[in-house]
Amino acid sequence: MPFVIQWVESCSGAEDIVKLQTPAGQLVIYSQQDVITRTDWELDVCFNQSCEHELDPYWQNPDKRINIKLLKQGSAYRNQVWAALCQIPFGETISYSALAKKIGSSARAVGNACRDNPYALFIPCHRVVSVSGMGGYCGQTDGGLMTIKYKLLEFEASHKR
């Protein structure tokens, strides 16, 4: 995995917001101190903007490991699903039902945990698909967020080793 996650139990201070242009769209990263507290995709931004940021090396070389700190949140079950998502190899996908079987759960519950993932990109819920197609992304099954899911999967497929 390119992202080496350190889970942090709590953080405080003023919230910083960084907007990062990626090949998939603009990612908004919220943090306190140096701990990321959530991420969101910004859909109403032109995809041709450029931005210098510490995550740029990921897009240049997806094999590069990047250390990040994420604020731990969610239920024990959601954390179990998110940990399983982090085990899906770069450039590969798994179905909701196959992931559910691995962790002893149901496909619907896995899908709900994916929808509630506060760390799009860092916890790769985009790698989970339906047995009959793409499934959803961030709670949507069409529109701008699905475009981002396609772009993330295309990026990973083109850089898979």
BALUMTOR-830511 format. One record per residue (C-alpha): residue number from 1; residue in three letters; x negated, y negated, z. Coordinates in Angstrom, 2 decimals. Example, Ala and Ser with C-alpha at 12.3 -4.5 7.8 and 13.67 -1.06 7.14 Angstrom:
<node num="1" residuo="ALA" east="-12.30" north="4.50" up="7.80"/>
<node num="2" residuo="SER" east="-13.67" north="1.06" up="7.14"/>
***
This chain:
<node num="1" residuo="MET" east="0.00" north="0.00" up="0.00"/>
<node num="2" residuo="PRO" east="-1.31" north="-3.43" up="-0.83"/>
<node num="3" residuo="PHE" east="0.27" north="-5.05" up="2.25"/>
<node num="4" residuo="VAL" east="-1.18" north="-4.07" up="5.61"/>
<node num="5" residuo="ILE" east="1.56" north="-4.99" up="8.06"/>
<node num="6" residuo="GLN" east="0.96" north="-5.92" up="11.67"/>
<node num="7" residuo="TRP" east="4.27" north="-6.05" up="13.54"/>
<node num="8" residuo="VAL" east="4.54" north="-8.87" up="16.06"/>
<node num="9" residuo="GLU" east="7.12" north="-8.75" up="18.86"/>
<node num="10" residuo="SER" east="7.67" north="-12.52" up="19.14"/>
<node num="11" residuo="CYS" east="6.51" north="-15.87" up="17.88"/>
<node num="12" residuo="SER" east="7.38" north="-19.51" up="18.44"/>
<node num="13" residuo="GLY" east="6.68" north="-22.97" up="17.18"/>
<node num="14" residuo="ALA" east="7.74" north="-25.02" up="14.23"/>
<node num="15" residuo="GLU" east="8.98" north="-23.16" up="11.17"/>
<node num="16" residuo="ASP" east="6.82" north="-23.46" up="8.07"/>
<node num="17" residuo="ILE" east="8.26" north="-22.81" up="4.62"/>
<node num="18" residuo="VAL" east="6.10" north="-21.86" up="1.66"/>
<node num="19" residuo="LYS" east="7.43" north="-21.32" up="-1.84"/>
<node num="20" residuo="LEU" east="5.43" north="-18.87" up="-3.87"/>
<node num="21" residuo="GLN" east="5.89" north="-18.40" up="-7.60"/>
<node num="22" residuo="THR" east="5.55" north="-14.73" up="-8.49"/>
<node num="23" residuo="PRO" east="5.92" north="-12.87" up="-11.79"/>
<node num="24" residuo="ALA" east="9.36" north="-11.81" up="-10.52"/>
<node num="25" residuo="GLY" east="10.59" north="-15.26" up="-9.42"/>
<node num="26" residuo="GLN" east="10.10" north="-17.73" up="-6.60"/>
<node num="27" residuo="LEU" east="9.71" north="-16.19" up="-3.16"/>
<node num="28" residuo="VAL" east="10.38" north="-18.37" up="-0.12"/>
<node num="29" residuo="ILE" east="8.34" north="-17.34" up="2.94"/>
<node num="30" residuo="TYR" east="9.36" north="-18.57" up="6.39"/>
<node num="31" residuo="SER" east="6.84" north="-18.37" up="9.22"/>
<node num="32" residuo="GLN" east="6.08" north="-19.54" up="12.73"/>
<node num="33" residuo="GLN" east="2.42" north="-19.88" up="13.64"/>
<node num="34" residuo="ASP" east="0.91" north="-17.30" up="11.27"/>
<node num="35" residuo="VAL" east="3.76" north="-14.77" up="11.59"/>
<node num="36" residuo="ILE" east="6.22" north="-14.31" up="8.73"/>
<node num="37" residuo="THR" east="9.77" north="-14.36" up="10.11"/>
<node num="38" residuo="ARG" east="11.70" north="-13.70" up="6.86"/>
<node num="39" residuo="THR" east="11.59" north="-14.04" up="3.09"/>
<node num="40" residuo="ASP" east="14.18" north="-14.94" up="0.47"/>
<node num="41" residuo="TRP" east="14.23" north="-15.12" up="-3.31"/>
<node num="42" residuo="GLU" east="15.14" north="-18.54" up="-4.70"/>
<node num="43" residuo="LEU" east="17.30" north="-17.99" up="-7.75"/>
<node num="44" residuo="ASP" east="17.81" north="-21.50" up="-9.10"/>
<node num="45" residuo="VAL" east="14.17" north="-22.24" up="-9.92"/>
<node num="46" residuo="CYS" east="12.46" north="-22.09" up="-13.30"/>
<node num="47" residuo="PHE" east="10.28" north="-18.97" up="-13.52"/>
<node num="48" residuo="ASN" east="7.45" north="-20.85" up="-15.30"/>
<node num="49" residuo="GLN" east="6.26" north="-22.88" up="-12.31"/>
<node num="50" residuo="SER" east="2.84" north="-22.05" up="-10.89"/>
<node num="51" residuo="CYS" east="1.76" north="-22.04" up="-7.26"/>
<node num="52" residuo="GLU" east="-1.56" north="-21.44" up="-5.55"/>
<node num="53" residuo="HIS" east="-1.18" north="-19.23" up="-2.47"/>
<node num="54" residuo="GLU" east="-2.99" north="-16.56" up="-0.52"/>
<node num="55" residuo="LEU" east="-0.78" north="-13.86" up="-2.08"/>
<node num="56" residuo="ASP" east="-1.96" north="-14.71" up="-5.60"/>
<node num="57" residuo="PRO" east="-4.63" north="-11.97" up="-5.41"/>
<node num="58" residuo="TYR" east="-1.82" north="-9.40" up="-5.17"/>
<node num="59" residuo="TRP" east="-0.47" north="-10.41" up="-8.56"/>
<node num="60" residuo="GLN" east="-3.98" north="-10.46" up="-10.03"/>
<node num="61" residuo="ASN" east="-5.05" north="-7.14" up="-8.48"/>
<node num="62" residuo="PRO" east="-2.29" north="-5.10" up="-6.82"/>
<node num="63" residuo="ASP" east="-4.90" north="-2.74" up="-5.33"/>
<node num="64" residuo="LYS" east="-6.22" north="-5.52" up="-3.09"/>
<node num="65" residuo="ARG" east="-5.13" north="-5.08" up="0.49"/>
<node num="66" residuo="ILE" east="-3.57" north="-8.16" up="2.06"/>
<node num="67" residuo="ASN" east="-3.12" north="-8.37" up="5.83"/>
<node num="68" residuo="ILE" east="0.14" north="-9.96" up="6.95"/>
<node num="69" residuo="LYS" east="1.96" north="-10.36" up="10.25"/>
<node num="70" residuo="LEU" east="5.71" north="-9.79" up="10.29"/>
<node num="71" residuo="LEU" east="8.07" north="-10.55" up="13.15"/>
<node num="72" residuo="LYS" east="9.58" north="-7.26" up="14.32"/>
<node num="73" residuo="GLN" east="13.35" north="-7.36" up="14.14"/>
<node num="74" residuo="GLY" east="16.34" north="-5.13" up="13.51"/>
<node num="75" residuo="SER" east="17.53" north="-1.94" up="15.14"/>
<node num="76" residuo="ALA" east="15.42" north="1.17" up="15.69"/>
<node num="77" residuo="TYR" east="17.23" north="2.77" up="12.74"/>
<node num="78" residuo="ARG" east="16.52" north="-0.15" up="10.40"/>
<node num="79" residuo="ASN" east="12.86" north="-0.07" up="11.45"/>
<node num="80" residuo="GLN" east="12.78" north="3.65" up="10.64"/>
<node num="81" residuo="VAL" east="14.15" north="2.98" up="7.14"/>
<node num="82" residuo="TRP" east="11.80" north="0.03" up="6.58"/>
<node num="83" residuo="ALA" east="8.82" north="2.15" up="7.64"/>
<node num="84" residuo="ALA" east="9.91" north="4.83" up="5.14"/>
<node num="85" residuo="LEU" east="10.17" north="2.17" up="2.42"/>
<node num="86" residuo="CYS" east="6.55" north="1.22" up="3.06"/>
<node num="87" residuo="GLN" east="5.56" north="4.82" up="2.31"/>
<node num="88" residuo="ILE" east="6.96" north="4.76" up="-1.24"/>
<node num="89" residuo="PRO" east="3.91" north="4.59" up="-3.50"/>
<node num="90" residuo="PHE" east="3.30" north="1.47" up="-5.58"/>
<node num="91" residuo="GLY" east="4.88" north="1.89" up="-9.02"/>
<node num="92" residuo="GLU" east="7.22" north="4.70" up="-7.99"/>
<node num="93" residuo="THR" east="10.89" north="4.82" up="-7.07"/>
<node num="94" residuo="ILE" east="13.05" north="7.07" up="-4.92"/>
<node num="95" residuo="SER" east="16.82" north="7.40" up="-4.75"/>
<node num="96" residuo="TYR" east="18.81" north="6.27" up="-1.74"/>
<node num="97" residuo="SER" east="19.93" north="9.88" up="-1.20"/>
<node num="98" residuo="ALA" east="16.39" north="11.31" up="-1.44"/>
<node num="99" residuo="LEU" east="15.09" north="8.75" up="1.05"/>
<node num="100" residuo="ALA" east="18.06" north="9.48" up="3.32"/>
<node num="101" residuo="LYS" east="17.28" north="13.19" up="3.20"/>
<node num="102" residuo="LYS" east="13.64" north="12.51" up="4.17"/>
<node num="103" residuo="ILE" east="14.67" north="10.64" up="7.32"/>
<node num="104" residuo="GLY" east="17.80" north="12.65" up="8.18"/>
<node num="105" residuo="SER" east="20.33" north="9.97" up="7.33"/>
<node num="106" residuo="SER" east="22.95" north="9.08" up="4.72"/>
<node num="107" residuo="ALA" east="22.46" north="7.25" up="1.44"/>
<node num="108" residuo="ARG" east="24.96" north="4.55" up="2.44"/>
<node num="109" residuo="ALA" east="23.14" north="3.86" up="5.72"/>
<node num="110" residuo="VAL" east="19.81" north="3.64" up="3.86"/>
<node num="111" residuo="GLY" east="21.39" north="1.24" up="1.37"/>
<node num="112" residuo="ASN" east="22.69" north="-0.95" up="4.19"/>
<node num="113" residuo="ALA" east="19.23" north="-1.07" up="5.78"/>
<node num="114" residuo="CYS" east="17.72" north="-2.00" up="2.39"/>
<node num="115" residuo="ARG" east="20.31" north="-4.77" up="1.99"/>
<node num="116" residuo="ASP" east="19.40" north="-6.14" up="5.43"/>
<node num="117" residuo="ASN" east="15.62" north="-6.04" up="4.80"/>
<node num="118" residuo="PRO" east="14.35" north="-9.47" up="5.95"/>
<node num="119" residuo="TYR" east="11.04" north="-9.03" up="4.10"/>
<node num="120" residuo="ALA" east="11.72" north="-8.72" up="0.38"/>
<node num="121" residuo="LEU" east="8.51" north="-7.86" up="-1.48"/>
<node num="122" residuo="PHE" east="6.55" north="-6.94" up="1.67"/>
<node num="123" residuo="ILE" east="8.89" north="-4.07" up="2.59"/>
<node num="124" residuo="PRO" east="9.52" north="-2.68" up="-0.91"/>
<node num="125" residuo="CYS" east="13.25" north="-1.98" up="-0.95"/>
<node num="126" residuo="HIS" east="13.13" north="-2.71" up="-4.69"/>
<node num="127" residuo="ARG" east="11.64" north="0.80" up="-5.10"/>
<node num="128" residuo="VAL" east="14.90" north="2.45" up="-4.01"/>
<node num="129" residuo="VAL" east="17.37" north="3.23" up="-6.80"/>
<node num="130" residuo="SER" east="20.69" north="4.99" up="-7.23"/>
<node num="131" residuo="VAL" east="20.81" north="8.53" up="-8.60"/>
<node num="132" residuo="SER" east="22.85" north="7.09" up="-11.49"/>
<node num="133" residuo="GLY" east="20.94" north="3.86" up="-12.17"/>
<node num="134" residuo="MET" east="19.25" north="0.93" up="-10.53"/>
<node num="135" residuo="GLY" east="21.53" north="0.56" up="-7.52"/>
<node num="136" residuo="GLY" east="21.37" north="-2.86" up="-5.88"/>
<node num="137" residuo="TYR" east="18.90" north="-5.35" up="-4.52"/>
<node num="138" residuo="CYS" east="19.36" north="-7.63" up="-1.50"/>
<node num="139" residuo="GLY" east="23.08" north="-6.82" up="-1.48"/>
<node num="140" residuo="GLN" east="23.72" north="-7.52" up="-5.17"/>
<node num="141" residuo="THR" east="24.32" north="-5.15" up="-8.06"/>
<node num="142" residuo="ASP" east="24.04" north="-7.75" up="-10.83"/>
<node num="143" residuo="GLY" east="22.78" north="-11.28" up="-11.36"/>
<node num="144" residuo="GLY" east="19.54" north="-12.99" up="-10.45"/>
<node num="145" residuo="LEU" east="18.45" north="-10.69" up="-7.65"/>
<node num="146" residuo="MET" east="18.78" north="-7.65" up="-9.91"/>
<node num="147" residuo="THR" east="16.61" north="-9.46" up="-12.46"/>
<node num="148" residuo="ILE" east="13.99" north="-9.82" up="-9.74"/>
<node num="149" residuo="LYS" east="14.24" north="-6.09" up="-8.92"/>
<node num="150" residuo="TYR" east="13.69" north="-5.22" up="-12.60"/>
<node num="151" residuo="LYS" east="10.72" north="-7.59" up="-12.80"/>
<node num="152" residuo="LEU" east="9.12" north="-6.17" up="-9.65"/>
<node num="153" residuo="LEU" east="9.48" north="-2.61" up="-10.92"/>
<node num="154" residuo="GLU" east="8.14" north="-3.60" up="-14.38"/>
<node num="155" residuo="PHE" east="5.15" north="-5.31" up="-12.75"/>
<node num="156" residuo="GLU" east="4.38" north="-2.26" up="-10.63"/>
<node num="157" residuo="ALA" east="4.84" north="0.15" up="-13.56"/>
<node num="158" residuo="SER" east="2.45" north="-1.88" up="-15.70"/>
<node num="159" residuo="HIS" east="-0.22" north="-1.90" up="-12.95"/>
<node num="160" residuo="LYS" east="0.23" north="1.66" up="-11.68"/>
<node num="161" residuo="ARG" east="-2.97" north="3.66" up="-11.63"/>
***
